[in-house]
Amino acid sequence: KYSYFNLGFQPSIQINSGDLAVDLGAQAVYSIDGENDDNNFYIYPKVKGSYRIADEYFIVYAGAEGGLTQNTYYDFVQENPFVSPTLLVTPTYKQYNGFLGGKGKFTENISYDLRASYTSEKAKPLFVHHMRVPFPSSDVEGYENFNSFNIVYDDVNTLTVFGELKATVTEKFSLGLTASYHNYSVDIQEEAWNLPDLEASLHGNYQITQKWSAALGVFYTGERKDNFYYDDSPVDGGISDRVITLDGYIDANLRVGYKLNDQLSFFVKGNNLFGDNYEKWYG
């Protein structure tokens, strides 16, 4: 059981002067934990700004933003459908996300965005595999057969380097490429469990004719590490843990659509076209 009631107040002031745009603000949040009779007050920065150095071709931007994220069991299930029904649900407190980047255009048809950021989060949720029971008994629940995940919380600092490139090849054909590298620093846990070090994606859209269209999406997720405990000595109850490294994987998807009229359209979609038998979650 969990019950939270959050009240937020976010004042800000916008300053626009020529090529300079600044948004100065803050967020105050009063969080009430109804289940544990615990109340807390938080203040987070909401500051960002940009400056046009070369019109639309080069814009520098920076900022620092934080906030409270109210986690829910529903949100965890959307991310990992194999979670057990025994999760401790509590908010995540993003102290700040400081970022510095540059964006703009190489040409009228090619745009770019490069950004580096450093994020500090308190009580960030991490998925870990439930304990492995080598000798199941009638007392073992259905989600305790090494087939579900639990949530652990830790203070996590993340350094991220992000890049994006978009190209309008023709009026009917466009491409987009993004890539992110993450470096994690944890406080209690051994690793930032099940968080990838590298993510990338390629998107393409092609309007073949007025009625026919096609869309391509290729995603890459890098290595992740998972951890689980197991009883390696049923006699004296010895407990050990094991760290697993999940390989990176590529998932390619293609969608072809046909628009019959304004009211009716048809499509054919293929997922994981490379047929890789990858593990998004261990097991």
Steps between C-alpha positions, in 0.01 A plus 500: 500500500612853423329837500654838411354845458724760338442874483724701269562869433719609208557872447718618212597807307595510133754742360535551123750749368604468138681169457487422874214307661503412870245324717562545873287298735474249782264229616383458858336167585329391819472119504270315740566129555159389622596140566792584730380837636811674369501847342788674319566829324733531198628780277641430153662726238325572169753712313586490132619736231618519140700741285501518121860537391441446128126538451340156442836339423653501848315545829664444839274393786543401864299449813435319826165336567377274778174361628313229684388193303210314655566133421203264477464126466333560164804690370733219609286243317510706180880494510541142622191275481674230706504685832359325806199634694720570804673823396578783737374809319645837593574826308829578326658836576695653211722749679608653171575425138770740386552515124701688239459460127492644153247456223428641159533420131786397277283578198131575448433126487735368771464589869696390807485499879795421731464500878685394814314470829555396859204378704478438875205286614402384847307171537526406133324166434710213359364164385667188643408135459318335789691244704546155351357218715674171405249277677147642451233397746127545534569817698663671201281760331450499123728801458777335705598244237789713368259656254451854631683820592520717806582870545795635696563871552832678498649846459626511141708763322498475121731663247342494154628603159224529241506563126227533240511549124195558279494520123220584259632323193201592284151630566388138534801340672650585840754334730589541866787358708544527878761358737554526876786387722440466875745469786344417837621551854305322776508536877397164651453255214790337319372611158220704347299186438336454158592846377676500159831675443420575135176565312452587133218518248448556128166622366389538141173616344417474131179628339509268198185637336203702621348177638804280575750569780776314682678548834818331625626487857824335613588505870818398679524443875843437652611267777318493833585329827255313721537346843319227690543308824477125537507245778811292430482299822146393595630336816645806672323762291807649333410789266718610208453750225587488132553780248380437144598701192231527234626543143401800295239448232359651181128516426389596149140587419325586172151634436333537159165678481233566242246780534177403326321824590474747788301249706681172433861386472688170515850409613740209527761507776800278569695504829846360581566438130850367566345221705741540791411295808620769738431546870359838590475368858701210639312172455 
